[in-house]
């Protein structure tokens, strides 16, 4: 059984688990970036304090050439990181944002 299927099964039992949602998004990014972006966008809406979801979404958007989208997501992620006190993540996102 694939890791993706296992994660989907666990999410069926615990759909509001931010970690499981993020883990599935990372698996999806290997196969289907569109699905990964959709999962991460959903996470940004449902779990606004989950800072890694903003960062990964921004990275994927940048990798696919959507620089405007990446800038928007990274800016929101920096705000979320600042609210949660995650200065390290905020700095990493700022570095990526500055490189775009």
GROMACS elastic network, one bead per residue, 0.5 to 0.9 nm:
[ bonds ]
;  ai    aj funct       b0    kb
    1     4     6  0.83389   500
    1     5     6  0.65494   500
    1     6     6  0.68965   500
    2     5     6  0.52920   500
    2     6     6  0.63633   500
    2     7     6  0.87161   500
    3     6     6  0.50726   500
    3     7     6  0.61632   500
    3     8     6  0.85879   500
    3    24     6  0.85508   500
    3    27     6  0.76374   500
    4     7     6  0.51449   500
    4     8     6  0.61479   500
    4     9     6  0.86339   500
    4    23     6  0.87110   500
    4    24     6  0.63089   500
    4    27     6  0.61079   500
    4    28     6  0.74700   500
    5     8     6  0.50167   500
    5     9     6  0.61611   500
    5    10     6  0.86459   500
    6     9     6  0.51298   500
    6    10     6  0.62692   500
    6    11     6  0.86107   500
    7    10     6  0.50716   500
    7    11     6  0.60527   500
    7    12     6  0.85749   500
    7    20     6  0.65676   500
    7    21     6  0.81768   500
    7    23     6  0.74491   500
    7    24     6  0.60350   500
    7    27     6  0.89712   500
    8    11     6  0.50102   500
    8    12     6  0.61932   500
    8    13     6  0.89083   500
    8    20     6  0.84341   500
    8    21     6  0.87329   500
    8    24     6  0.72120   500
    9    12     6  0.51350   500
    9    13     6  0.68500   500
    9    14     6  0.88677   500
   10    13     6  0.53493   500
   10    14     6  0.62188   500
   10    15     6  0.80001   500
   10    20     6  0.75104   500
   11    16     6  0.76897   500
   11    17     6  0.72064   500
   11    20     6  0.64049   500
   11    21     6  0.71615   500
   11    24     6  0.88010   500
   12    15     6  0.56890   500
   14    17     6  0.57063   500
   14    20     6  0.82376   500
   15    18     6  0.82340   500
   15    20     6  0.81083   500
   15    21     6  0.76420   500
   16    19     6  0.89386   500
   16    20     6  0.83819   500
   16    21     6  0.78258   500
   16    46     6  0.85412   500
   16    47     6  0.88926   500
   17    20     6  0.54610   500
   17    21     6  0.63124   500
   17    22     6  0.87442   500
   18    21     6  0.50712   500
   18    22     6  0.61133   500
   18    23     6  0.85588   500
   18    43     6  0.73946   500
   18    46     6  0.87154   500
   18    47     6  0.68245   500
   18    50     6  0.73729   500
   19    22     6  0.51234   500
   19    23     6  0.60787   500
   19    24     6  0.85849   500
   19    50     6  0.87959   500
   20    23     6  0.50158   500
   20    24     6  0.61244   500
   20    25     6  0.85586   500
   21    24     6  0.52051   500
   21    25     6  0.62503   500
   21    26     6  0.88024   500
   21    39     6  0.73573   500
   21    40     6  0.81631   500
   21    43     6  0.73296   500
   22    26     6  0.63018   500
   22    27     6  0.87109   500
   22    39     6  0.79277   500
   22    40     6  0.72003   500
   22    43     6  0.76831   500
   22    50     6  0.88891   500
   22    52     6  0.82113   500
   22    53     6  0.66675   500
   23    26     6  0.51635   500
   23    27     6  0.63864   500
   23    28     6  0.86852   500
   24    27     6  0.50197   500
   24    28     6  0.60591   500
   24    29     6  0.85662   500
   24    36     6  0.79775   500
   24    39     6  0.81010   500
   25    29     6  0.61419   500
   25    30     6  0.89722   500
   25    33     6  0.88756   500
   25    35     6  0.76895   500
   25    37     6  0.76081   500
   25    38     6  0.85422   500
   25    39     6  0.57930   500
   25    40     6  0.63608   500
   25    53     6  0.85830   500
   26    29     6  0.51489   500
   26    30     6  0.69976   500
   26    36     6  0.69243   500
   26    56     6  0.83662   500
   27    30     6  0.55584   500
   27    31     6  0.73034   500
   27    32     6  0.87729   500
   27    36     6  0.78829   500
   28    31     6  0.53487   500
   28    32     6  0.54147   500
   28    33     6  0.65695   500
   28    34     6  0.85020   500
   28    35     6  0.63277   500
   28    36     6  0.50027   500
   28    37     6  0.87700   500
   28    39     6  0.86297   500
   29    32     6  0.54287   500
   29    34     6  0.79198   500
   29    35     6  0.74200   500
   29    36     6  0.50179   500
   29    37     6  0.78465   500
   29    60     6  0.81893   500
   30    33     6  0.71351   500
   30    36     6  0.85570   500
   31    35     6  0.86417   500
   31    36     6  0.86144   500
   32    35     6  0.54339   500
   32    36     6  0.63230   500
   32    37     6  0.87319   500
   33    37     6  0.59755   500
   33    38     6  0.84816   500
   33    60     6  0.73904   500
   33    64     6  0.87654   500
   34    37     6  0.51201   500
   34    38     6  0.62153   500
   34    39     6  0.86718   500
   35    38     6  0.50499   500
   35    39     6  0.61753   500
   35    40     6  0.85791   500
   36    39     6  0.51120   500
   36    40     6  0.61067   500
   36    41     6  0.85117   500
   36    57     6  0.80575   500
   36    60     6  0.86854   500
   37    40     6  0.50749   500
   37    41     6  0.59825   500
   37    42     6  0.84774   500
   37    56     6  0.88346   500
   37    57     6  0.60473   500
   37    60     6  0.74232   500
   37    61     6  0.79309   500
   38    41     6  0.51027   500
   38    42     6  0.61545   500
   38    43     6  0.85787   500
   39    42     6  0.51060   500
   39    43     6  0.62090   500
   39    44     6  0.87534   500
   40    44     6  0.61872   500
   40    45     6  0.86971   500
   40    53     6  0.56488   500
   40    54     6  0.72671   500
   40    56     6  0.78793   500
   40    57     6  0.60260   500
   41    44     6  0.50476   500
   41    45     6  0.64535   500
   41    46     6  0.86847   500
   41    53     6  0.80107   500
   41    54     6  0.80804   500
   41    57     6  0.74187   500
   42    45     6  0.51835   500
   42    46     6  0.60557   500
   42    47     6  0.81392   500
   43    47     6  0.51910   500
   43    48     6  0.70530   500
   43    50     6  0.76282   500
   43    53     6  0.67249   500
   43    54     6  0.85351   500
   44    47     6  0.54721   500
   44    49     6  0.79236   500
   44    50     6  0.72500   500
   44    51     6  0.83387   500
   44    53     6  0.66087   500
   44    54     6  0.65870   500
   44    77     6  0.87270   500
   45    48     6  0.58309   500
   46    49     6  0.89191   500
   47    50     6  0.55562   500
   47    51     6  0.87431   500
   47    53     6  0.88390   500
   48    51     6  0.73086   500
   48    53     6  0.87966   500
   48    54     6  0.87034   500
   48    77     6  0.86244   500
   48    80     6  0.68442   500
   49    77     6  0.89034   500
   49    80     6  0.59991   500
   49    81     6  0.75066   500
   49    83     6  0.81027   500
   49    84     6  0.68271   500
   50    53     6  0.59824   500
   50    54     6  0.75577   500
   50    77     6  0.89050   500
   50    80     6  0.79698   500
   50    81     6  0.84691   500
   51    54     6  0.54985   500
   51    55     6  0.66709   500
   51    56     6  0.89946   500
   51    77     6  0.60868   500
   51    78     6  0.81892   500
   51    80     6  0.63597   500
   51    81     6  0.58542   500
   51    84     6  0.84509   500
   51    86     6  0.81932   500
   51    89     6  0.73801   500
   51    90     6  0.86786   500
   52    55     6  0.50361   500
   52    56     6  0.61084   500
   52    57     6  0.83977   500
   52    77     6  0.82338   500
   52    89     6  0.77355   500
   53    56     6  0.53413   500
   53    57     6  0.59962   500
   53    58     6  0.84497   500
   53    77     6  0.82556   500
   54    57     6  0.51616   500
   54    58     6  0.60135   500
   54    59     6  0.85538   500
   54    73     6  0.60979   500
   54    74     6  0.63006   500
   54    75     6  0.89678   500
   54    76     6  0.74598   500
   54    77     6  0.50157   500
   54    78     6  0.84549   500
   54    80     6  0.86290   500
   54    93     6  0.87365   500
   55    58     6  0.51168   500
   55    59     6  0.61827   500
   55    60     6  0.87397   500
   55    73     6  0.77760   500
   55    74     6  0.63285   500
   55    77     6  0.65465   500
   55    78     6  0.87282   500
   55    89     6  0.79537   500
   55    92     6  0.83502   500
   55    93     6  0.62625   500
   56    60     6  0.62051   500
   56    61     6  0.85650   500
   57    60     6  0.51986   500
   57    61     6  0.61402   500
   57    62     6  0.85675   500
   57    70     6  0.74466   500
   57    73     6  0.71659   500
   57    74     6  0.82226   500
   58    61     6  0.51310   500
   58    62     6  0.61263   500
   58    63     6  0.85535   500
   58    67     6  0.86559   500
   58    69     6  0.74551   500
   58    71     6  0.71508   500
   58    72     6  0.81695   500
   58    73     6  0.55951   500
   58    74     6  0.55544   500
   58    77     6  0.85803   500
   58    93     6  0.83167   500
   58    96     6  0.85761   500
   58    97     6  0.86578   500
   59    62     6  0.51293   500
   59    63     6  0.60903   500
   59    64     6  0.86439   500
   59    70     6  0.69371   500
   59    74     6  0.85808   500
   59    96     6  0.79702   500
   60    64     6  0.61474   500
   60    65     6  0.86152   500
   60    66     6  0.86124   500
   60    70     6  0.78639   500
   61    64     6  0.51943   500
   61    65     6  0.62819   500
   61    66     6  0.50694   500
   61    67     6  0.66039   500
   61    68     6  0.85803   500
   61    69     6  0.63799   500
   61    70     6  0.50793   500
   61    71     6  0.88390   500
   61    73     6  0.87584   500
   62    65     6  0.51306   500
   62    66     6  0.54867   500
   62    67     6  0.52176   500
   62    68     6  0.84644   500
   62    69     6  0.78412   500
   62    70     6  0.54412   500
   62    71     6  0.83301   500
   62   100     6  0.76779   500
   63    66     6  0.75859   500
   63    67     6  0.84705   500
   64    67     6  0.82672   500
   65    68     6  0.86848   500
   65    69     6  0.89634   500
   65    70     6  0.86347   500
   66    69     6  0.53487   500
   66    70     6  0.61403   500
   66    71     6  0.86943   500
   67    71     6  0.60637   500
   67    72     6  0.85835   500
   67   100     6  0.66941   500
   68    71     6  0.51582   500
   68    72     6  0.63031   500
   68    73     6  0.87460   500
   69    72     6  0.51346   500
   69    73     6  0.62032   500
   69    74     6  0.85078   500
   70    73     6  0.52179   500
   70    74     6  0.59515   500
   70    75     6  0.84080   500
   70    97     6  0.77617   500
   70   100     6  0.84271   500
   71    74     6  0.51965   500
   71    75     6  0.60091   500
   71    76     6  0.85982   500
   71    96     6  0.89327   500
   71    97     6  0.60209   500
   71   100     6  0.76318   500
   72    75     6  0.52527   500
   72    76     6  0.63559   500
   72    77     6  0.86220   500
   73    76     6  0.51271   500
   73    77     6  0.60354   500
   73    78     6  0.86221   500
   74    78     6  0.60531   500
   74    79     6  0.85916   500
   74    90     6  0.88646   500
   74    93     6  0.59649   500
   74    94     6  0.74420   500
   74    96     6  0.81027   500
   74    97     6  0.64733   500
   75    78     6  0.51569   500
   75    79     6  0.64477   500
   75    80     6  0.87574   500
   75    93     6  0.79821   500
   75    94     6  0.79174   500
   75    97     6  0.77377   500
   76    79     6  0.51429   500
   76    80     6  0.62592   500
   76    81     6  0.86361   500
   77    81     6  0.59992   500
   77    82     6  0.84603   500
   77    89     6  0.85909   500
   77    90     6  0.72788   500
   77    93     6  0.73271   500
   78    81     6  0.50227   500
   78    82     6  0.60831   500
   78    83     6  0.85946   500
   78    86     6  0.89524   500
   78    87     6  0.87371   500
   78    89     6  0.75740   500
   78    91     6  0.78857   500
   78    92     6  0.89578   500
   78    93     6  0.64161   500
   78    94     6  0.70164   500
   79    82     6  0.51165   500
   79    83     6  0.62510   500
   79    84     6  0.87701   500
   79    90     6  0.77842   500
   80    83     6  0.51048   500
   80    84     6  0.63212   500
   80    85     6  0.85637   500
   80    86     6  0.84560   500
   80    90     6  0.82956   500
   81    84     6  0.51721   500
   81    85     6  0.59571   500
   81    87     6  0.65662   500
   81    88     6  0.84118   500
   81    89     6  0.63696   500
   81    90     6  0.53791   500
   82    85     6  0.50069   500
   82    86     6  0.59813   500
   82    87     6  0.63693   500
   82    89     6  0.87773   500
   82    90     6  0.65701   500
   83    86     6  0.77410   500
   84    87     6  0.85310   500
   85    88     6  0.87441   500
   85    90     6  0.87932   500
   86    89     6  0.55952   500
   86    90     6  0.63275   500
   86    91     6  0.87759   500
   87    91     6  0.60751   500
   87    92     6  0.86216   500
   88    91     6  0.51796   500
   88    92     6  0.63048   500
   88    93     6  0.87163   500
   89    92     6  0.50352   500
   89    93     6  0.61256   500
   89    94     6  0.84315   500
   90    93     6  0.52044   500
   90    94     6  0.60277   500
   90    95     6  0.85792   500
   91    95     6  0.61027   500
   91    96     6  0.86962   500
   92    95     6  0.51028   500
   92    96     6  0.63999   500
   92    97     6  0.86067   500
   93    96     6  0.51063   500
   93    97     6  0.59944   500
   93    98     6  0.84934   500
   94    98     6  0.60025   500
   94    99     6  0.85712   500
   95    98     6  0.51674   500
   95    99     6  0.63675   500
   96    99     6  0.51195   500
   96   100     6  0.66211   500
   97   100     6  0.54366   500
